[in-house]
Amino acid sequence: MDIEKLYHAINIAILFVVISIAGNMVGFLGKPLSSFYISISVLTLSFLNLYRDRKNTKFPKSYKETKLITGYLLIILSLILAFSYNFNHLYPVISIPILFIGLDIIGKTKVETDVMVVSSTLCILLLILLDTNSIAWFIVNDFSKNISISVTSLTGRYYILGYSSSGFFMFILSLSIALVIILFSKRLKQFFIYPLLLLLIWITYILTLGVINFDTNGDTVRFLPILCLAFASILAFQIYKSELRKQKKKRPKFIINFIIFLLISTSVLMLIISPCQIKPTKRERILFYGENMLGTWDTPEYGKYGRLAPGMFGLLPYYLKIYGYNCTIFTKNITKFVERNQPTYENLTRYVNLTEFVNFIEDERVTEDILKKFDVFVVINLNTTFSNEEKKAIWKFVEDGGSLLVLGDHTGMDNLMTSLNNLLEGKGIAFRFDSALPLDPANSWLTCYNKMNNPVNFGISNEEIEISIGASLNITPPAFPVIVGDFAFSDYGDVTNVENAYLGDYKYGKGELLGNVVLVAGRYYGKGRVLVFGDTTTFQNPSLSLSHRFVSRIFSWLANGNSWEIDVAKQVLSFVLLIFAAILLSKNQDFKLLPFALLLAIILSIFINSQLIKDAEPEGPLMYIDTTHVNGFSISPFNTKSLTGTIINFARNGYLPLISEDFSYSRINKSSILLIVAPNEPFSDEEVKDMMRFMESGGLIILSSGYQCRDCVIPLLNKFKLDIDNIPLGPAPYVEENPEEHQMEPKFVDAWPILVMNKTAVSYYDLYIENQTYTLAVFIKHGKGGLILIADNEFFLDKNIESINSIWPGNIQFIKNMIDDVRERGVLR
């Protein structure tokens, strides 16, 4: 066995595995798991090759040996990039060629370095192209679907597989690397052999899917890692059997290298950056169509609890208002609209009135004269088609530079699909008669999204998108995908399931699309823009505490986004620059600068996009919910550990809750309330100073902490002469029988007594046990604001406040009483 060639084989195999994981091609791993596998792979590659070249490795003996120092710095840089998957998924791929360049500098030049550099560069360009060019996406995805239909038809299954679930793009990447190996081989006899072997493996994989019966939906992509290893094995065997050409040492042509460097970096930069500035100007005018829709414009109110408690879209204009948008609702009759959405005849206590933060237009139909006063027109769950005159007015509005946002839902319930598709007819986007469902049973959509390169998605986390169960979209050019469910399937609706909104069987089956399910799509039309969501959850009241920034970004892009001419021009220019770079590379054949050109382009694109794409700072009656201290709750809505019930209750009192990943004073000082639940990371001295300043200027901090978190919160409690005693009180009050008799009392889940050494403290709840008094909740005023401490980690969780199926009235009233009391004491600005 040739040991040197064995190293070649292992190196190329690891490179392909890292590319596949970084490109999200091996299933719904999620960022933590993907980052772990990538880091282990690159570390293995580093140690393996350092051991391989140990006899030739040189160490710098003085600072003058700049070449050797540069080599070690490149190795360190490669390891940093390998561990930076969470910042950009392409960094680990770039890390490998940089690693080999560094290894070459400190030791013996490796014959496979150029193969590693060119292969990784080519794969990165393909990944970027798929993410930024909708035509490339259509070609790859449609080819995968057509081949999978043809192959699985041999088994009688007729599976429709997108490129992620079929492994087709993984095949393209492996084929690219195989061709690079051939390019650098001395002999070209293998030109057809290995590409054909890769094709055979891919076809076999699809055929295998056609004969397997899957126990769960997630099992449909469980074999992707095996396909990845199969491709990696073929590539390893190919390079092992190849005679690679040795690098020719020649003086580098600086000018040509510099030009290539500029061409590559500029080309990639042109693909990735936003072509225009996307940020709210605080003048955007939005018109919502408030007629003929499935859904309501109600808000959380006292007297309405359980499943209907959050309401649907009533808070959407309110959240948009805090971002500076001017919202108007079109209705045929304002009185009937308000009565329908906020009925006065129901015995409700209302602190949030829709008419206070939204304007109204009353007319019989939508006209050009009405629309031209606005920047964005929004249609939600339309269940009655627009007239031909109204459709003409809407599309004339878009053609002249306005924008259209269309929000729909699954399986065409209540005539939604027909009405919305009628509006979108001939525009390349249509709702499917289905439900788009994620394949990951544990994390739902969080590990299944693919956010395409679009200003709407820049810097937005998967958690902020908040898509639930909606329809998928059929799209054709010039429409383009914005958010895709890479690991999801289209569950076809059941026309006989009338009572349950025509939902399907929730199982992947024959004739259904698997992988690359379009969830959000857009297109340019004339001078305007169109964006279509197959689901409305992102815009509904319960989601807005988490999705608010994403929602603001959507309206910002619609009102201020680029035109199709600019988008096409930058892509054409990018391809022209790439062609020139390829021509120069073919003559110069010095590839060492390629990964650095890519790295520079990606870093610059992140910086430039962060300057061009900015979110306005929300201002108004806000409540920030801290998530920066490893807090003991779930940000996913409607589960026993979430804060959905708490969010609803503060919204009932007129405060808009925002999930915050920023604990800076500049952020929290724009709010009225800061809620901190079960922090498991200590407050720093600087954070305590910021919180004290926040309270001094009128802010209210509500801290929910048991003794388990005492060490984390004690820096703040010391300022108020408070402490939490190590006496577990458990549920309080403790009731074994007939708990419904105590439902109007406050209830604690895991209570601990508060040690109060401050005479100004006001007790909000005392527990009496055997002539002993234990204080469980206190308020202390500080400056114009103050602190509320509740000694229970789980007090604000859904299971203790309010969920879809249960409520505890005593705690709902307790929250209201606290807010009313601090208001009476002059707190809450």
Residue pairs with C-beta under 8 A, 6 or more apart in sequence:
2 240
5 239
5 240
6 240
7 48
7 49
7 52
7 112
8 111
8 112
8 239
8 240
8 244
9 236
9 237
9 239
9 240
10 48
10 236
11 45
11 48
11 49
11 100
11 112
11 116
12 112
12 115
12 116
12 119
12 177
12 181
12 232
12 235
12 236
12 239
13 232
13 233
13 235
13 236
14 41
14 42
14 44
14 45
14 96
14 232
15 45
15 96
15 116
15 119
15 120
15 177
16 173
16 174
16 177
16 228
16 231
16 232
16 235
17 37
17 41
17 228
17 229
17 232
18 38
18 41
18 42
18 92
18 93
18 96
19 93
19 120
19 123
19 127
19 173
20 26
20 170
20 173
20 228
20 231
21 29
21 34
21 37
21 38
21 41
21 92
22 34
22 38
22 85
22 89
22 90
22 92
22 93
22 127
23 89
23 123
23 127
23 169
23 170
23 173
24 34
24 89
24 164
24 450
24 486
25 164
25 167
25 169
25 170
25 173
25 224
25 228
26 170
26 224
26 225
26 228
27 221
27 222
27 224
27 225
27 487
28 218
28 221
28 438
28 439
28 440
28 443
28 447
28 448
28 487
29 37
29 447
30 440
30 443
30 446
30 447
31 85
31 86
34 85
35 83
35 85
35 86
38 82
38 85
38 92
39 82
39 83
39 85
39 92
42 78
42 79
42 82
42 92
42 95
42 96
42 99
43 79
43 82
45 96
45 99
46 75
46 78
46 79
46 99
49 99
49 100
49 103
49 110
50 57
50 103
53 103
53 107
53 108
53 110
56 107
56 108
57 106
57 107
58 68
58 106
58 107
59 68
59 106
60 68
60 69
60 72
63 69
67 105
68 105
68 106
70 102
70 105
71 102
71 103
71 104
71 105
71 106
72 102
72 106
73 102
74 98
74 99
74 101
74 102
74 105
75 99
75 102
75 103
75 106
77 95
77 98
77 102
78 95
78 96
78 98
78 99
78 102
79 95
79 99
80 95
81 91
81 92
81 94
81 95
81 98
81 599
82 91
82 92
82 95
84 91
84 92
85 91
85 92
88 602
88 606
90 124
90 127
90 128
90 598
90 602
91 599
91 602
93 120
93 123
93 124
93 127
94 120
94 124
94 595
94 598
94 599
94 602
96 116
96 120
97 113
97 116
97 117
97 120
97 121
97 594
97 595
98 595
98 596
98 599
100 110
100 112
100 113
100 116
100 117
101 113
101 117
101 592
101 595
103 110
103 113
104 110
104 113
109 247
111 244
111 245
111 246
111 247
112 239
112 244
113 247
114 184
114 247
114 591
115 180
115 181
115 184
115 239
115 244
117 591
117 592
117 594
117 595
118 180
118 183
118 184
118 591
118 594
119 176
119 177
119 180
119 181
120 595
121 591
121 594
121 595
121 598
122 176
122 177
122 180
123 173
123 176
123 177
124 598
125 268
125 578
126 169
126 172
126 173
126 176
128 268
128 271
128 272
128 453
129 136
129 271
130 136
130 137
130 140
130 169
131 452
131 453
132 271
132 272
132 452
132 453
132 571
133 271
133 571
134 477
134 478
134 479
134 480
134 481
135 477
137 452
137 480
137 481
138 476
138 477
140 163
140 168
140 169
140 172
141 162
141 163
141 516
143 163
143 168
144 161
144 162
144 163
144 166
144 168
144 169
144 516
145 160
145 161
145 162
145 513
147 166
147 168
147 203
147 206
148 159
148 160
148 161
148 166
148 206
149 158
149 159
149 160
151 203
151 206
151 207
151 210
152 158
152 159
152 161
152 206
152 207
152 209
152 210
154 207
154 210
155 207
155 210
155 211
157 210
157 211
157 510
158 510
158 511
159 206
159 209
159 210
159 510
159 512
159 514
160 511
160 512
160 513
160 514
161 168
161 206
161 209
161 514
161 515
162 486
162 513
162 514
162 515
162 516
162 517
163 169
163 515
163 516
164 221
164 450
164 486
164 487
164 515
164 516
165 220
165 221
165 224
165 486
165 487
165 514
165 515
165 516
166 202
166 205
166 206
166 209
166 515
167 202
167 205
167 206
167 224
167 227
167 228
168 202
170 224
170 227
170 228
170 231
171 198
171 199
171 202
171 231
174 198
174 231
174 232
174 234
174 235
175 195
175 198
175 199
177 235
178 194
178 195
178 198
178 234
178 235
178 238
179 195
181 194
181 235
181 238
181 239
181 242
181 244
182 188
182 190
182 191
182 194
182 242
184 242
184 244
184 245
185 242
185 243
185 244
185 245
186 242
186 243
186 244
186 245
187 242
187 243
190 238
190 241
190 242
194 234
194 235
194 238
197 234
198 231
198 234
201 227
201 230
201 231
201 234
202 227
205 223
205 227
205 230
208 223
209 220
209 223
214 220
214 508
216 441
217 437
217 439
217 441
217 489
217 506
217 507
217 508
218 439
218 440
218 441
220 439
220 489
220 508
220 514
221 439
221 487
221 515
252 590
253 588
253 590
256 584
256 587
256 588
256 590
257 588
257 590
257 593
259 584
260 581
260 584
260 585
260 588
260 593
260 597
261 593
261 596
261 597
262 597
263 577
263 578
263 580
263 581
263 584
264 577
264 578
264 581
264 594
264 597
264 598
264 601
265 597
265 598
265 600
265 601
265 604
266 577
266 601
267 573
267 574
267 575
267 577
267 578
267 581
267 601
268 574
268 597
268 598
268 601
268 602
268 605
269 601
269 604
269 605
269 608
270 570
270 571
270 573
270 574
270 577
271 453
271 570
271 571
271 574
272 453
272 601
272 602
272 605
272 609
273 570
273 604
273 605
273 608
273 609
273 612
274 455
274 458
274 562
274 608
274 609
274 612
274 613
275 562
275 566
275 567
275 570
276 560
276 561
276 562
276 566
276 612
277 560
277 612
277 613
278 455
278 553
278 556
278 557
278 560
278 561
278 612
278 613
278 614
279 556
279 560
279 612
279 613
279 614
279 615
279 616
280 323
280 324
280 325
280 552
280 555
280 556
280 559
280 560
280 615
280 616
281 324
281 560
282 324
282 325
282 616
283 324
283 326
284 324
284 325
284 326
284 375
284 376
284 555
284 556
284 559
284 560
285 325
285 326
285 328
285 373
285 374
285 375
285 376
286 317
286 320
286 325
286 326
286 327
286 328
286 374
286 375
286 376
286 378
286 555
287 328
287 329
287 330
287 361
287 370
287 371
287 373
287 374
287 376
287 377
287 378
288 316
288 317
288 327
288 328
288 329
288 330
288 378
288 380
289 330
289 366
289 377
289 378
289 379
289 380
289 382
290 297
290 329
290 330
290 331
290 337
291 330
291 331
291 332
291 337
291 384
292 382
292 383
292 384
292 419
293 380
293 381
293 382
293 383
294 381
294 383
294 409
294 413
294 414
294 416
295 312
295 313
295 380
295 381
295 536
296 311
296 312
296 313
296 314
296 340
296 341
297 311
297 312
297 313
297 314
297 329
297 337
297 341
297 342
297 354
298 304
298 311
298 312
298 314
298 341
298 342
299 311
299 314
299 315
299 318
299 342
299 350
299 352
299 354
299 541
299 651
300 309
300 310
300 311
300 315
300 352
300 541
300 648
300 649
300 651
300 652
301 311
301 348
301 349
301 350
301 351
301 352
301 652
302 348
302 349
302 350
302 351
302 652
302 812
302 816
303 346
303 347
303 348
303 349
304 311
304 346
304 348
305 802
305 807
305 812
306 802
306 804
306 805
306 806
306 807
307 804
307 805
309 648
309 802
310 540
310 541
310 542
310 644
310 648
310 651
311 541
312 540
312 541
313 380
313 536
313 539
313 540
313 541
314 341
314 342
314 352
314 354
314 541
315 352
315 541
315 544
315 651
315 656
316 539
316 540
316 541
316 544
316 551
317 325
317 327
317 329
317 354
317 357
317 358
318 352
318 357
318 358
318 656
319 544
319 548
319 551
319 552
319 618
319 656
320 327
320 551
320 552
320 555
321 327
321 357
321 358
321 620
322 618
322 619
322 620
322 622
322 656
323 548
323 552
323 615
323 616
323 618
324 616
324 619
325 552
325 555
326 359
327 357
327 358
327 359
328 358
328 359
328 360
328 361
328 374
329 337
329 358
329 359
329 360
329 361
330 360
330 361
330 363
330 366
330 370
331 337
331 360
331 361
331 362
332 362
332 363
332 364
333 362
334 360
334 362
337 360
338 354
338 355
341 354
342 350
342 353
342 354
351 652
351 653
351 654
352 651
352 652
352 654
361 370
363 370
365 387
365 389
365 390
366 377
366 386
366 390
366 393
366 394
367 390
367 393
368 393
368 396
368 397
371 377
371 393
371 394
371 397
371 402
372 397
372 400
372 402
374 402
375 402
375 403
375 558
375 559
376 402
376 403
376 404
376 405
376 555
376 558
376 559
377 394
377 397
377 398
377 402
377 403
377 404
377 405
378 404
378 405
378 406
378 407
379 404
379 405
379 406
379 407
379 420
379 423
380 407
380 536
380 539
381 407
381 408
381 409
381 414
381 416
381 536
382 408
382 416
382 419
382 420
382 423
383 414
383 415
383 416
383 419
384 415
384 419
385 418
385 419
385 422
385 423
386 394
386 419
386 422
386 423
391 422
391 423
394 404
394 423
395 525
397 404
397 528
398 404
398 525
398 526
398 528
398 529
398 530
399 525
399 526
399 527
399 528
400 526
400 527
400 528
401 526
401 527
401 528
402 528
403 528
403 529
403 530
403 531
403 558
403 559
403 561
404 525
404 528
404 529
404 530
404 531
404 558
405 530
405 531
405 532
405 533
405 554
405 555
405 558
406 420
406 423
406 424
406 530
406 531
406 532
406 533
407 532
407 533
407 535
407 536
407 539
408 416
408 417
408 420
408 431
408 470
408 471
408 532
408 533
408 534
408 535
408 536
409 416
409 470
409 471
409 534
409 535
409 536
410 434
410 435
410 436
410 469
410 470
410 471
410 493
410 501
410 503
410 534
410 535
411 417
411 433
411 434
411 435
411 471
411 493
411 501
411 502
411 503
411 504
412 418
412 431
412 433
412 471
412 493
412 502
413 501
413 502
416 431
417 431
417 432
417 433
417 471
420 431
421 430
421 431
424 430
424 431
424 532
427 479
427 523
427 525
427 530
428 475
428 476
428 477
428 478
428 479
428 523
429 473
429 474
429 475
429 479
429 521
429 523
429 530
429 532
430 473
430 474
430 475
431 471
431 473
431 474
431 534
432 471
432 472
432 473
432 474
432 490
432 534
433 471
433 492
433 493
433 502
434 471
434 472
434 490
434 491
434 492
434 493
434 504
434 512
435 469
435 470
435 471
435 472
435 490
435 491
435 493
435 503
435 504
435 506
436 469
436 470
436 471
436 472
436 485
436 488
436 489
436 490
436 491
436 517
436 519
436 534
436 535
437 469
437 488
437 489
437 491
437 506
438 444
438 445
438 447
438 448
438 485
438 487
438 488
439 448
439 487
439 488
439 489
440 446
440 447
440 448
440 487
444 636
445 462
445 465
445 467
445 468
445 485
445 488
446 462
446 463
447 462
447 487
448 485
448 486
448 487
448 488
449 462
449 465
449 467
449 483
449 484
449 485
449 486
449 519
450 483
450 484
450 485
450 486
450 516
451 457
451 460
451 462
451 465
451 482
451 483
452 480
452 481
452 482
452 483
452 484
454 482
454 522
454 557
455 553
455 557
455 561
455 562
455 609
455 612
455 613
456 482
456 522
456 531
456 550
456 553
456 554
456 557
457 482
457 483
458 553
458 609
458 610
458 613
459 609
459 610
459 613
460 549
460 550
460 553
463 546
463 635
464 546
464 547
464 549
464 550
465 483
465 538
465 547
465 550
466 537
466 538
466 543
466 546
466 547
466 550
467 483
467 519
467 520
467 533
467 535
467 537
467 538
468 535
468 537
469 535
469 537
470 519
470 533
470 534
470 535
470 536
470 537
471 534
471 535
472 485
472 488
472 490
472 513
472 517
472 518
472 519
472 534
473 518
473 519
473 520
473 521
473 532
473 534
474 518
475 481
475 518
475 521
478 523
478 524
478 564
479 521
479 522
479 523
480 521
480 522
480 523
481 518
481 520
481 521
482 520
482 521
482 522
482 531
483 518
483 519
483 520
484 516
484 517
484 518
484 519
485 516
485 517
485 518
485 519
486 515
486 516
487 515
488 515
488 517
488 519
489 508
489 512
489 513
489 514
489 515
489 517
490 512
490 513
490 514
490 517
491 503
491 504
491 505
491 506
491 507
491 508
491 512
492 504
492 511
492 512
493 502
493 503
493 504
494 502
494 503
494 504
494 505
495 502
497 503
497 504
508 514
518 534
519 533
519 534
519 535
520 531
520 532
520 533
520 534
521 531
521 532
522 529
522 530
522 531
522 532
523 529
523 530
524 530
524 563
524 564
524 567
527 563
529 557
529 558
529 561
531 554
531 557
531 558
533 539
537 543
538 547
538 550
538 551
539 547
539 551
541 651
542 637
542 638
542 644
542 647
542 648
543 637
544 551
544 656
545 625
545 647
545 656
545 657
545 658
545 659
546 635
546 637
546 659
548 618
548 656
548 658
549 615
552 615
552 616
552 618
553 613
553 615
556 615
556 616
585 591
617 667
617 670
618 656
618 658
618 670
619 670
620 656
621 654
621 655
621 656
621 672
622 655
622 656
622 657
622 658
622 670
622 671
622 672
622 673
623 650
623 655
623 656
623 657
623 658
623 671
623 672
623 673
623 674
623 675
624 657
624 658
624 660
624 667
624 668
624 671
624 673
624 674
624 675
625 643
625 647
625 657
625 658
625 659
625 660
625 675
625 677
626 660
626 663
626 674
626 675
626 676
626 677
626 679
627 635
627 659
627 660
627 661
628 660
628 661
628 662
628 663
628 681
629 663
629 676
629 679
629 680
629 681
629 682
629 683
629 712
630 679
630 680
630 681
631 676
631 677
631 678
631 679
631 680
632 641
632 677
632 678
632 679
632 680
632 709
632 793
632 794
633 641
633 642
633 643
633 677
633 678
633 796
633 797
634 641
634 642
635 642
635 643
635 659
636 642
637 644
638 644
638 798
638 803
638 804
639 798
640 797
640 798
640 799
640 803
641 797
641 798
641 799
642 797
642 798
643 657
643 677
643 796
643 797
643 798
644 798
644 802
644 803
645 796
645 797
645 798
645 800
645 801
645 802
645 803
645 807
646 657
646 675
646 796
646 797
646 798
646 801
646 815
647 657
648 802
649 801
649 802
649 812
649 815
649 816
650 657
650 673
650 675
650 815
650 819
651 657
652 816
653 815
653 816
653 819
655 672
655 673
657 675
658 671
660 667
660 668
663 687
663 690
664 690
665 690
665 693
665 694
668 674
668 690
668 691
668 694
668 699
669 693
669 694
669 697
669 699
671 699
672 698
672 699
672 700
672 828
672 829
673 699
673 700
673 701
673 702
673 828
674 691
674 694
674 699
674 700
674 701
674 702
675 702
675 704
675 796
676 701
676 702
676 703
676 704
676 705
676 713
677 704
677 793
677 796
678 704
678 705
678 706
678 708
678 709
678 793
678 794
679 705
679 709
679 712
679 713
680 709
680 712
681 712
682 711
682 712
682 715
683 691
683 712
683 713
683 715
683 716
684 715
685 715
688 715
688 716
688 719
691 701
691 716
692 719
692 782
694 701
694 785
695 701
695 782
695 783
695 784
695 785
695 786
695 787
696 782
696 783
696 784
696 785
697 783
697 784
697 785
698 783
698 784
698 785
698 827
698 828
698 829
699 785
699 829
700 785
700 786
700 787
700 788
700 822
700 827
700 828
701 785
701 786
701 787
701 788
702 787
702 788
702 790
702 818
703 713
703 716
703 787
703 788
703 789
703 790
704 790
704 792
704 793
704 794
704 795
704 796
705 712
705 713
705 724
705 789
705 790
705 791
705 793
706 724
706 750
706 751
706 752
706 791
706 792
706 793
706 794
707 724
707 725
707 726
707 728
707 752
707 791
708 793
709 793
710 723
710 724
710 726
713 724
714 723
716 787
717 723
717 724
717 789
720 758
720 761
720 780
720 782
720 787
720 789
721 756
721 757
721 758
722 754
722 755
722 756
722 757
722 758
722 761
722 778
722 780
722 789
723 754
723 755
723 757
724 752
724 753
724 754
724 755
724 791
725 752
725 753
725 754
725 755
726 752
727 752
727 753
727 774
728 750
728 752
729 748
729 751
729 752
729 753
729 767
729 769
729 774
729 776
730 750
730 751
731 747
731 748
731 749
731 750
731 751
732 747
732 748
732 751
732 767
732 776
733 742
733 745
733 747
733 767
735 741
735 742
742 810
743 808
743 809
743 810
744 809
744 810
744 813
745 810
746 765
746 777
746 810
746 811
746 813
746 814
747 800
747 808
747 810
747 811
748 765
748 767
748 776
748 790
748 792
748 795
748 800
749 792
749 793
749 794
749 795
749 797
749 799
749 800
750 792
750 793
750 794
751 767
751 774
751 776
751 791
751 792
752 776
752 791
752 792
753 767
753 774
753 775
753 776
753 791
754 774
754 775
754 776
754 777
754 778
754 789
754 791
756 763
756 775
756 778
758 780
760 780
760 781
761 778
761 779
761 780
762 778
762 779
762 780
762 821
763 775
763 777
763 778
764 777
764 778
764 779
764 788
764 814
764 817
764 818
764 821
765 775
765 776
765 777
765 814
766 773
766 774
766 775
766 776
767 773
767 774
767 775
767 776
768 774
775 791
776 790
776 791
776 792
777 788
777 789
777 790
777 791
777 818
778 788
778 789
779 786
779 787
779 788
779 789
779 818
779 821
779 822
779 825
780 786
780 787
780 789
781 825
781 827
784 826
784 827
784 829
785 827
785 828
786 822
786 825
786 827
788 818
788 822
790 796
794 800
795 801
795 811
799 806
800 808
800 811
801 807
801 808
801 811
801 812
801 815
802 808
802 811
802 812
819 828
822 828
